[in-house]
Amino acid sequence: MVTKPGPQLTVHSSQSAGALSTVDCRLSTRNSRPLVLRTVALLAGLVLGLVPWVAHAQSQEPVKMRIEITENGFNGQPDFNLELEQGKTVELTFVFVQKAALEDVHIVVLKGYGLETPEISYYNKEATLKFVADKPGTFELTCDLDCEIHDKLKRAHLKVKGSGAASGAGAAALVPTAISMYPSAWEVAGAPVKLSASLKDANGSPVAKATVRFLVDTEFAGTKGQMEIGAARTDANGAAAVSYKPTFPGTQQITAHFEGMGLFAESEQSLRLQVREAEPAYVVAPRGLEGVSDRIPIGVAVVLLSIWSTFTFVLYQVFRISRATPARG
């Protein structure tokens, strides 16, 4: 018999290749599905992860407002009111646009936040307050100078609406601060000591117009607490100082505290002062006649002597009159 292996082999070979090609295609499709699903899941995760980030970035954008100072009040309203959400970074720019009383000078104060603008006038037309609205409530916004239109600039208010986001991811971050304090002497003996403090932000720049409170740890009737020595505002260099005269001896812990202001977070620092001698906080004033008690006996003696002298003189005169009068018979 004569066989023809060539064509058979060729036919067999082509069928096998087709079958293998079909199997490879099916395997390739099956293997690509998990890859596609993983890619889709990865992209979805990235999108979902970016949503909070974008929302947070948008929430950090400062709320910027321009408020005109007119002869009729802020933005032309004597009872100007402004509402903000708690936790927002705020920039309020006040602009001098008065058409009358052009000699007026204004310093706008936001009470409760301890903020004030530089002087605003015809020659210095704009000033901005920058702060984080971290305190909920209603706060007075007023001009601190006795200007011509003062009555129109003292009834404005800022209302900060409380929000749960204020303490969460949506809250604006305050700028960290650092306060350093040093005394003029570490040991005191009956003399005042100067307490100096320096307040700076995270970049080492001075924080001006900030109130620094100086406190001393004390105890009264078994209760421990802090007593305020004094308070001072920082100058352009971030420096503040008070004079302290200790009233009790021993080791005293002194604290300089900044409660935060505007964009700046609170900070404090403490130190220990050795007081060898101290003057009492008060002196008991003399009571009643203690101041003249030494002179009272002399005064009483003079008064009594005068009385008895007068009495004796009267008796003597009566006796003389009775002797001089002739008896009638």
C-alpha positions in Angstrom: 0.0 0.0 0.0 1.1 3.4 -0.7 0.5 6.1 1.9 0.4 9.8 1.6 1.8 11.1 4.9 2.4 14.6 3.6 -1.1 15.8 3.1 -2.3 13.9 6.2 0.3 15.4 8.2 -0.5 18.8 6.8 -4.1 18.5 7.4 -3.6 17.1 10.9 -1.1 19.9 11.6 -3.6 22.6 10.5 -6.4 21.2 12.6 -4.2 21.0 15.7 -3.1 24.5 15.2 -6.7 25.7 14.9 -7.6 23.8 18.0 -4.7 25.2 19.9 -5.4 28.7 18.6 -9.0 28.4 19.9 -7.8 27.2 23.3 -5.2 30.0 23.6 -7.8 32.6 22.7 -10.2 31.3 25.3 -7.4 31.1 27.9 -6.3 34.6 27.0 -9.8 36.0 27.4 -10.3 34.2 30.7 -6.9 35.6 32.0 -7.7 39.2 30.8 -11.0 39.5 32.7 -9.4 39.6 36.2 -6.9 42.1 34.9 -9.6 44.4 33.6 -11.6 44.1 36.8 -8.5 44.9 38.9 -7.8 47.9 36.7 -11.3 49.2 37.0 -11.3 48.6 40.8 -8.0 50.5 41.1 -9.3 53.4 39.1 -12.5 53.6 41.2 -10.4 53.5 44.3 -8.3 56.4 43.1 -11.3 58.4 42.2 -13.0 57.7 45.6 -9.8 58.6 47.3 -9.4 61.9 45.5 -13.0 63.0 46.3 -12.3 63.7 50.0 -9.0 65.3 49.2 -10.6 67.6 46.6 -13.4 68.5 49.1 -10.8 69.1 51.8 -8.8 71.3 49.5 -11.9 73.3 48.6 -12.8 73.7 52.3 -9.4 75.2 53.0 -9.9 78.0 50.5 -10.3 81.2 52.6 -13.5 83.1 52.6 -12.6 86.5 51.2 -14.9 89.5 51.6 -14.5 93.2 50.9 -16.5 95.4 53.3 -16.9 99.1 52.5 -16.8 101.7 55.2 -19.3 104.4 54.2 -20.8 107.3 56.1 -23.9 105.1 56.6 -22.0 102.1 58.1 -20.4 98.9 56.9 -21.5 98.3 53.3 -23.9 101.2 53.8 -25.8 99.5 56.7 -25.7 100.7 60.4 -26.8 97.2 61.5 -24.5 95.2 59.2 -24.4 91.5 59.9 -22.1 88.8 58.5 -22.5 85.0 58.8 -19.7 82.4 58.5 -19.3 78.7 59.1 -17.1 77.6 62.0 -13.7 76.3 61.0 -13.3 78.5 57.9 -10.3 80.6 57.2 -11.5 84.2 56.7 -10.1 87.3 55.2 -12.1 90.5 55.8 -10.8 93.5 53.9 -12.2 96.9 55.0 -12.1 99.6 52.4 -12.5 103.4 53.1 -15.0 104.8 50.6 -16.5 107.6 52.6 -17.8 110.6 50.6 -18.1 112.7 53.8 -16.1 113.2 57.0 -12.9 112.5 55.0 -10.7 113.3 58.0 -12.0 110.2 59.8 -9.6 107.5 60.9 -10.9 104.0 61.8 -9.5 101.0 63.6 -12.0 98.0 63.1 -12.1 95.7 66.1 -13.5 92.1 66.1 -14.3 91.6 69.8 -14.1 88.0 71.1 -11.3 87.2 68.7 -8.9 89.9 69.9 -8.3 91.3 66.4 -8.0 94.8 65.2 -6.9 96.4 61.9 -4.3 99.0 61.4 -5.6 102.5 60.9 -7.9 103.0 57.9 -8.3 106.5 56.5 -8.4 108.5 53.3 -4.7 108.0 53.0 -4.6 104.3 54.0 -7.7 103.0 52.4 -7.5 99.2 53.1 -6.8 96.8 55.9 -7.4 93.1 56.3 -8.2 90.9 59.2 -7.1 87.3 58.7 -8.3 84.6 61.1 -9.8 81.1 61.5 -13.4 81.3 62.7 -12.9 78.6 65.4 -15.2 80.2 68.0 -19.0 79.8 67.5 -21.3 82.7 68.6 -22.0 86.3 67.8 -19.2 88.8 68.0 -19.2 92.6 67.8 -17.6 94.3 64.9 -17.0 98.0 65.6 -14.8 101.0 65.1 -12.5 101.6 68.1 -12.0 105.3 67.5 -14.2 108.2 68.2 -14.8 109.2 64.6 -17.4 111.4 63.0 -19.5 108.4 61.9 -18.8 106.3 65.0 -22.5 105.7 65.7 -22.9 104.1 62.3 -20.0 101.7 62.9 -20.8 100.2 66.3 -23.8 98.0 65.7 -22.3 95.4 63.2 -21.9 91.8 64.2 -20.2 88.6 63.0 -22.1 85.4 63.5 -20.1 82.1 63.4 -22.4 79.2 63.0 -21.3 76.0 64.8 -20.4 73.0 62.7 -19.3 69.5 63.5 -16.7 69.9 60.7 -14.9 72.6 62.7 -13.0 70.0 64.7 -12.7 67.4 61.8 -11.0 67.2 58.5 -12.9 70.2 57.1 -11.5 72.6 59.7 -8.8 75.0 58.8 -5.5 74.4 60.5 -4.1 77.1 62.7 -0.5 78.3 62.4 1.6 76.9 65.3 3.3 79.4 67.5 6.0 79.2 70.1 6.5 81.5 73.1 9.7 81.9 75.0 10.1 83.6 78.4 13.0 84.8 80.4 13.3 86.9 83.6 15.7 89.7 84.4 16.9 87.7 87.3 16.5 84.0 88.3 16.8 84.8 92.0 14.8 87.6 93.6 15.3 89.1 97.0 12.6 91.7 97.8 12.9 93.5 94.4 10.7 93.5 91.3 11.7 91.3 88.4 11.0 91.9 84.7 9.4 89.0 82.9 9.9 89.2 79.1 8.3 87.0 76.4 8.8 86.6 72.7 6.1 85.1 70.5 6.8 83.7 67.0 5.1 81.5 64.4 6.3 78.3 63.0 8.5 80.1 60.5 10.2 82.2 63.2 8.3 85.4 62.3 7.2 87.6 65.1 3.5 87.7 66.0 2.5 91.3 66.7 -0.5 92.7 68.6 -1.0 89.5 70.5 -2.0 89.5 74.2 0.3 87.5 76.4 -0.8 86.7 80.0 1.7 86.1 82.8 0.5 83.7 85.6 1.9 82.4 88.8 1.0 79.1 90.4 -0.5 79.7 93.9 -2.5 78.1 96.6 -5.3 79.6 98.7 -7.2 77.7 101.4 -6.0 74.4 100.1 -7.0 75.1 96.5 -4.3 75.3 93.9 -4.7 77.6 90.9 -3.1 80.3 88.9 -3.1 84.0 89.6 -2.6 86.6 86.9 0.5 88.8 87.3 -0.3 91.0 84.4 -0.8 91.0 80.6 0.9 92.8 77.8 0.6 93.1 74.0 3.4 92.1 71.7 5.1 94.8 69.6 6.2 94.5 66.0 9.1 92.2 67.1 6.7 89.9 69.0 8.0 91.0 72.4 5.9 91.6 75.5 7.0 92.3 79.2 5.6 92.9 82.6 7.1 93.8 86.0 6.4 91.3 88.8 7.0 91.9 92.5 6.7 88.6 94.4 4.6 88.6 97.5 5.6 85.2 99.0 9.0 83.4 99.2 10.0 80.1 97.7 10.1 78.5 94.3 7.5 80.0 92.1 6.3 78.6 88.7 5.6 81.4 86.2 3.7 80.8 83.0 3.5 83.0 79.9 0.3 82.1 78.0 -0.9 83.1 74.5 -4.5 81.9 74.0 -4.4 82.1 70.2 -5.5 84.9 67.8 -6.5 85.1 64.2 -4.6 82.5 62.2 -2.3 81.6 65.2 -2.7 78.7 67.6 -2.2 79.0 71.3 1.0 78.3 73.1 2.7 78.8 76.5 5.9 78.3 78.4 6.7 78.0 82.1 9.8 78.6 84.2 10.8 78.5 87.9 11.8 81.5 89.8 13.6 81.4 93.2 12.3 84.1 95.6 14.5 84.5 98.6 12.7 87.5 100.1 9.3 88.9 99.4 7.2 91.8 100.5 3.7 91.1 101.8 0.9 91.6 99.4 -0.8 94.1 101.7 -0.4 95.9 105.0 -3.1 96.0 107.6 -4.3 99.6 108.0 -4.7 101.0 111.6 -8.2 100.6 113.0 -10.2 103.2 114.8 -8.1 105.6 116.9 -4.9 103.5 116.8 -3.1 106.3 115.0 -3.8 108.8 117.9 -4.0 106.4 120.8 -0.8 107.7 122.3 -2.2 111.3 122.5 -5.6 110.4 123.9 -4.6 110.4 127.7 -3.0 113.9 127.3 -6.2 115.2 125.6 -8.4 113.7 128.2 -6.3 115.2 131.0 -6.5 118.7 129.3 -10.3 118.4 129.0 -10.8 117.3 132.6 -8.4 120.1 133.8 -10.4 122.7 131.9 -13.7 121.4 133.4 -12.4 121.4 136.9 -10.8 124.9 136.5 -14.1 126.3 135.2 -16.0 124.6 138.1 -13.6 126.0 140.6 -13.8 129.5 139.1 -17.6 129.4 139.3 -17.6 128.3 142.9 -15.1 131.0 143.8 -17.2 133.7 142.1 -20.3 132.5 144.0 -18.4 132.6 147.3 -17.2 136.2 146.6 -20.7 137.4 145.7 -22.1 135.9 148.9 -19.5 137.6 151.0 -20.0 140.9 149.3 -23.8 141.0 149.8 -24.8 142.8 153.1 -27.1 140.9 155.4 -30.6 142.5 155.8 -31.9 142.9 159.4 
